[in-house]
């Protein structure tokens, strides 16, 4: 987490110091991201298997512009889900992770057609477990929930005026999310 925080701070400094290009995200813009994640924030290792890969969706609206000359602030929501299974000798457990949250992003253009941003998410996560095999399912099913937060950096490269490839690095339902973004 410390490395991610340092990466976030370094990205913020670079954003402020570079002259930047014309903004691809402006006040009033609405963008939806749809991603698939890599790098589990739940479990990994021997006997762990992905049942449903980390999937995420987020929506953002530009609410303030001309921050630090060309910067834009956007706010929106986030949904994420993934499911993993630990299976050893036909016994183990299934774990699912669901996150819902609110995000705030600071966008600053660095390269033409590339919307670069850093942000913060505050959310609520629910992790549930169900055991199978030789376990007594009535005694070992359960869930846990609580507040979550994350820092992240990302970018959207616009191939067309309203369609982009999206990449985000940071905590969510996965460490790295790749996907598409649609501007409305």
Short mmCIF file of the C-alpha atoms (twelve columns), coordinates in Angstrom:
data_MODEL
# 
_entry.id   MODEL 
# 
loop_
_atom_site.group_PDB 
_atom_site.id 
_atom_site.type_symbol 
_atom_site.label_atom_id 
_atom_site.label_alt_id 
_atom_site.label_comp_id 
_atom_site.label_asym_id 
_atom_site.label_seq_id 
_atom_site.Cartn_x 
_atom_site.Cartn_y 
_atom_site.Cartn_z 
_atom_site.pdbx_PDB_model_num 
ATOM 1   C CA . UNK A 1   0.000   0.000   0.000   1 
ATOM 2   C CA . UNK A 2   2.943   2.345   0.711   1 
ATOM 3   C CA . UNK A 3   4.279   1.808   -2.822  1 
ATOM 4   C CA . UNK A 4   0.863   2.606   -4.258  1 
ATOM 5   C CA . UNK A 5   0.673   5.789   -2.171  1 
ATOM 6   C CA . UNK A 6   4.129   6.864   -3.390  1 
ATOM 7   C CA . UNK A 7   3.079   6.144   -6.978  1 
ATOM 8   C CA . UNK A 8   -0.058  8.251   -6.446  1 
ATOM 9   C CA . UNK A 9   1.944   11.182  -5.050  1 
ATOM 10  C CA . UNK A 10  4.509   10.965  -7.869  1 
ATOM 11  C CA . UNK A 11  1.737   10.911  -10.469 1 
ATOM 12  C CA . UNK A 12  0.146   13.972  -8.855  1 
ATOM 13  C CA . UNK A 13  3.426   15.896  -8.961  1 
ATOM 14  C CA . UNK A 14  3.947   14.985  -12.617 1 
ATOM 15  C CA . UNK A 15  0.380   16.086  -13.422 1 
ATOM 16  C CA . UNK A 16  0.925   19.513  -11.874 1 
ATOM 17  C CA . UNK A 17  4.384   20.110  -13.378 1 
ATOM 18  C CA . UNK A 18  3.747   19.110  -16.988 1 
ATOM 19  C CA . UNK A 19  2.271   21.583  -19.403 1 
ATOM 20  C CA . UNK A 20  -0.267  19.089  -20.738 1 
ATOM 21  C CA . UNK A 21  -2.379  18.958  -23.860 1 
ATOM 22  C CA . UNK A 22  -5.975  19.881  -24.546 1 
ATOM 23  C CA . UNK A 23  -8.313  18.158  -22.124 1 
ATOM 24  C CA . UNK A 24  -10.217 15.060  -23.261 1 
ATOM 25  C CA . UNK A 25  -12.400 15.223  -20.131 1 
ATOM 26  C CA . UNK A 26  -14.254 18.438  -19.377 1 
ATOM 27  C CA . UNK A 27  -16.864 19.816  -17.028 1 
ATOM 28  C CA . UNK A 28  -20.225 18.264  -17.933 1 
ATOM 29  C CA . UNK A 29  -18.742 15.168  -19.627 1 
ATOM 30  C CA . UNK A 30  -20.212 11.820  -18.597 1 
ATOM 31  C CA . UNK A 31  -18.094 8.671   -18.930 1 
ATOM 32  C CA . UNK A 32  -18.795 5.023   -18.107 1 
ATOM 33  C CA . UNK A 33  -15.909 2.564   -17.600 1 
ATOM 34  C CA . UNK A 34  -16.258 -1.225  -17.901 1 
ATOM 35  C CA . UNK A 35  -13.253 -3.315  -16.871 1 
ATOM 36  C CA . UNK A 36  -11.859 -6.735  -16.138 1 
ATOM 37  C CA . UNK A 37  -9.280  -7.016  -13.396 1 
ATOM 38  C CA . UNK A 38  -5.938  -8.695  -12.970 1 
ATOM 39  C CA . UNK A 39  -4.166  -9.182  -9.663  1 
ATOM 40  C CA . UNK A 40  -6.545  -10.319 -6.979  1 
ATOM 41  C CA . UNK A 41  -7.172  -8.230  -3.914  1 
ATOM 42  C CA . UNK A 42  -8.750  -11.304 -2.314  1 
ATOM 43  C CA . UNK A 43  -6.668  -14.446 -2.631  1 
ATOM 44  C CA . UNK A 44  -4.020  -16.011 -4.782  1 
ATOM 45  C CA . UNK A 45  -1.743  -18.986 -4.520  1 
ATOM 46  C CA . UNK A 46  -1.895  -22.749 -4.593  1 
ATOM 47  C CA . UNK A 47  -5.406  -24.262 -4.688  1 
ATOM 48  C CA . UNK A 48  -7.104  -20.898 -5.347  1 
ATOM 49  C CA . UNK A 49  -9.095  -20.630 -8.574  1 
ATOM 50  C CA . UNK A 50  -10.978 -17.745 -10.133 1 
ATOM 51  C CA . UNK A 51  -14.681 -18.457 -10.515 1 
ATOM 52  C CA . UNK A 52  -15.719 -15.037 -11.803 1 
ATOM 53  C CA . UNK A 53  -12.859 -12.721 -12.762 1 
ATOM 54  C CA . UNK A 54  -12.798 -9.276  -11.165 1 
ATOM 55  C CA . UNK A 55  -15.349 -7.137  -13.026 1 
ATOM 56  C CA . UNK A 56  -15.900 -3.427  -12.483 1 
ATOM 57  C CA . UNK A 57  -18.073 -0.611  -13.738 1 
ATOM 58  C CA . UNK A 58  -17.867 3.053   -12.901 1 
ATOM 59  C CA . UNK A 59  -19.594 6.234   -13.979 1 
ATOM 60  C CA . UNK A 60  -18.190 9.743   -13.754 1 
ATOM 61  C CA . UNK A 61  -19.361 13.296  -14.397 1 
ATOM 62  C CA . UNK A 62  -17.050 16.302  -14.770 1 
ATOM 63  C CA . UNK A 63  -18.085 18.846  -12.123 1 
ATOM 64  C CA . UNK A 64  -15.304 21.489  -12.013 1 
ATOM 65  C CA . UNK A 65  -12.742 22.649  -14.551 1 
ATOM 66  C CA . UNK A 66  -9.757  24.991  -14.850 1 
ATOM 67  C CA . UNK A 67  -8.147  23.495  -11.734 1 
ATOM 68  C CA . UNK A 68  -4.404  24.154  -12.023 1 
ATOM 69  C CA . UNK A 69  -4.956  25.603  -15.528 1 
ATOM 70  C CA . UNK A 70  -6.236  22.500  -17.394 1 
ATOM 71  C CA . UNK A 71  -7.316  20.164  -14.585 1 
ATOM 72  C CA . UNK A 72  -10.850 18.827  -14.196 1 
ATOM 73  C CA . UNK A 73  -12.535 17.224  -11.184 1 
ATOM 74  C CA . UNK A 74  -14.976 14.389  -11.772 1 
ATOM 75  C CA . UNK A 75  -17.194 12.478  -9.344  1 
ATOM 76  C CA . UNK A 76  -19.163 9.277   -9.702  1 
ATOM 77  C CA . UNK A 77  -19.857 5.756   -8.560  1 
ATOM 78  C CA . UNK A 78  -18.110 2.374   -8.659  1 
ATOM 79  C CA . UNK A 79  -19.286 -1.254  -8.623  1 
ATOM 80  C CA . UNK A 80  -16.973 -4.259  -8.493  1 
ATOM 81  C CA . UNK A 81  -17.409 -8.021  -8.093  1 
ATOM 82  C CA . UNK A 82  -15.169 -11.094 -8.087  1 
ATOM 83  C CA . UNK A 83  -15.407 -14.669 -6.908  1 
ATOM 84  C CA . UNK A 84  -12.701 -17.178 -5.951  1 
ATOM 85  C CA . UNK A 85  -12.635 -20.779 -4.848  1 
ATOM 86  C CA . UNK A 86  -10.170 -22.621 -2.625  1 
ATOM 87  C CA . UNK A 87  -10.339 -26.337 -3.438  1 
ATOM 88  C CA . UNK A 88  -8.137  -28.985 -1.850  1 
ATOM 89  C CA . UNK A 89  -9.186  -32.644 -2.105  1 
ATOM 90  C CA . UNK A 90  -12.790 -31.690 -2.982  1 
ATOM 91  C CA . UNK A 91  -13.194 -29.560 0.135   1 
ATOM 92  C CA . UNK A 92  -12.744 -25.858 0.613   1 
ATOM 93  C CA . UNK A 93  -14.643 -22.608 0.301   1 
ATOM 94  C CA . UNK A 94  -15.991 -20.133 -2.200  1 
ATOM 95  C CA . UNK A 95  -15.397 -16.441 -1.558  1 
ATOM 96  C CA . UNK A 96  -17.041 -13.503 -3.289  1 
ATOM 97  C CA . UNK A 97  -16.228 -9.818  -3.001  1 
ATOM 98  C CA . UNK A 98  -18.689 -7.025  -3.842  1 
ATOM 99  C CA . UNK A 99  -17.725 -3.336  -3.608  1 
ATOM 100 C CA . UNK A 100 -19.917 -0.267  -4.100  1 
ATOM 101 C CA . UNK A 101 -18.407 3.170   -3.731  1 
ATOM 102 C CA . UNK A 102 -18.163 6.830   -4.617  1 
ATOM 103 C CA . UNK A 103 -15.109 8.140   -6.457  1 
ATOM 104 C CA . UNK A 104 -13.511 11.507  -7.012  1 
ATOM 105 C CA . UNK A 105 -10.934 11.989  -9.778  1 
ATOM 106 C CA . UNK A 106 -8.521  14.738  -10.759 1 
ATOM 107 C CA . UNK A 107 -7.916  14.762  -14.530 1 
ATOM 108 C CA . UNK A 108 -4.963  16.495  -16.130 1 
ATOM 109 C CA . UNK A 109 -4.089  16.118  -19.829 1 
ATOM 110 C CA . UNK A 110 -0.531  14.943  -20.513 1 
ATOM 111 C CA . UNK A 111 -0.751  13.517  -24.041 1 
ATOM 112 C CA . UNK A 112 -3.187  14.216  -26.878 1 
ATOM 113 C CA . UNK A 113 -6.202  11.836  -26.839 1 
ATOM 114 C CA . UNK A 114 -5.136  10.488  -23.417 1 
ATOM 115 C CA . UNK A 115 -7.271  11.313  -20.376 1 
ATOM 116 C CA . UNK A 116 -4.969  10.816  -17.365 1 
ATOM 117 C CA . UNK A 117 -6.294  10.956  -13.825 1 
ATOM 118 C CA . UNK A 118 -5.707  10.091  -10.188 1 
ATOM 119 C CA . UNK A 119 -8.433  9.508   -7.667  1 
ATOM 120 C CA . UNK A 120 -9.834  8.373   -4.370  1 
ATOM 121 C CA . UNK A 121 -12.687 5.951   -3.728  1 
ATOM 122 C CA . UNK A 122 -14.707 5.599   -0.534  1 
ATOM 123 C CA . UNK A 123 -16.903 2.541   -0.489  1 
ATOM 124 C CA . UNK A 124 -18.533 -0.356  1.229   1 
ATOM 125 C CA . UNK A 125 -17.379 -3.922  0.652   1 
ATOM 126 C CA . UNK A 126 -19.060 -7.240  1.368   1 
ATOM 127 C CA . UNK A 127 -17.059 -10.475 1.410   1 
ATOM 128 C CA . UNK A 128 -18.995 -13.711 1.787   1 
ATOM 129 C CA . UNK A 129 -17.801 -17.304 2.233   1 
ATOM 130 C CA . UNK A 130 -19.507 -20.635 1.754   1 
ATOM 131 C CA . UNK A 131 -17.806 -23.919 2.531   1 
ATOM 132 C CA . UNK A 132 -18.213 -27.171 0.625   1 
ATOM 133 C CA . UNK A 133 -17.055 -30.751 0.911   1 
ATOM 134 C CA . UNK A 134 -16.509 -32.281 4.331   1 
ATOM 135 C CA . UNK A 135 -17.335 -29.034 6.140   1 
ATOM 136 C CA . UNK A 136 -20.668 -28.593 7.900   1 
ATOM 137 C CA . UNK A 137 -22.144 -25.829 5.735   1 
ATOM 138 C CA . UNK A 138 -24.478 -24.575 8.480   1 
ATOM 139 C CA . UNK A 139 -21.530 -23.796 10.745  1 
ATOM 140 C CA . UNK A 140 -19.113 -22.245 8.250   1 
ATOM 141 C CA . UNK A 141 -21.062 -19.905 5.962   1 
ATOM 142 C CA . UNK A 142 -20.673 -16.245 6.660   1 
ATOM 143 C CA . UNK A 143 -19.961 -12.768 5.457   1 
ATOM 144 C CA . UNK A 144 -18.067 -9.715  6.501   1 
ATOM 145 C CA . UNK A 145 -18.563 -6.130  5.445   1 
ATOM 146 C CA . UNK A 146 -17.108 -2.739  6.104   1 
ATOM 147 C CA . UNK A 147 -15.908 0.581   4.797   1 
ATOM 148 C CA . UNK A 148 -13.135 0.563   2.206   1 
ATOM 149 C CA . UNK A 149 -11.045 3.234   0.555   1 
ATOM 150 C CA . UNK A 150 -8.546  3.278   -2.266  1 
ATOM 151 C CA . UNK A 151 -6.154  5.465   -4.199  1 
ATOM 152 C CA . UNK A 152 -5.706  4.862   -7.914  1 
ATOM 153 C CA . UNK A 153 -4.288  6.272   -11.124 1 
ATOM 154 C CA . UNK A 154 -5.691  5.717   -14.563 1 
ATOM 155 C CA . UNK A 155 -5.887  6.669   -18.166 1 
ATOM 156 C CA . UNK A 156 -8.330  6.504   -21.048 1 
ATOM 157 C CA . UNK A 157 -6.984  6.639   -24.606 1 
ATOM 158 C CA . UNK A 158 -9.675  7.838   -27.024 1 
ATOM 159 C CA . UNK A 159 -9.646  5.997   -30.348 1 
ATOM 160 C CA . UNK A 160 -12.849 7.805   -31.319 1 
ATOM 161 C CA . UNK A 161 -14.459 10.890  -29.831 1 
ATOM 162 C CA . UNK A 162 -16.632 8.814   -27.476 1 
ATOM 163 C CA . UNK A 163 -14.811 5.441   -27.220 1 
ATOM 164 C CA . UNK A 164 -11.604 4.772   -25.287 1 
ATOM 165 C CA . UNK A 165 -9.394  1.989   -23.956 1 
ATOM 166 C CA . UNK A 166 -9.160  2.256   -20.158 1 
ATOM 167 C CA . UNK A 167 -6.460  1.236   -17.659 1 
ATOM 168 C CA . UNK A 168 -6.511  1.779   -13.885 1 
ATOM 169 C CA . UNK A 169 -3.934  0.815   -11.293 1 
ATOM 170 C CA . UNK A 170 -4.860  0.776   -7.614  1 
ATOM 171 C CA . UNK A 171 -7.084  -0.988  -5.159  1 
ATOM 172 C CA . UNK A 172 -10.632 -1.888  -6.073  1 
ATOM 173 C CA . UNK A 173 -11.871 -5.330  -6.920  1 
ATOM 174 C CA . UNK A 174 -8.452  -5.896  -8.584  1 
ATOM 175 C CA . UNK A 175 -5.050  -4.211  -8.637  1 
ATOM 176 C CA . UNK A 176 -5.056  -3.622  -12.429 1 
ATOM 177 C CA . UNK A 177 -8.211  -3.018  -14.467 1 
ATOM 178 C CA . UNK A 178 -8.299  -3.003  -18.269 1 
ATOM 179 C CA . UNK A 179 -11.388 -2.200  -20.270 1 
ATOM 180 C CA . UNK A 180 -13.331 0.274   -22.330 1 
ATOM 181 C CA . UNK A 181 -14.798 3.689   -21.612 1 
ATOM 182 C CA . UNK A 182 -17.778 5.305   -23.301 1 
ATOM 183 C CA . UNK A 183 -18.335 9.078   -23.217 1 
ATOM 184 C CA . UNK A 184 -21.952 10.284  -23.347 1 
# 
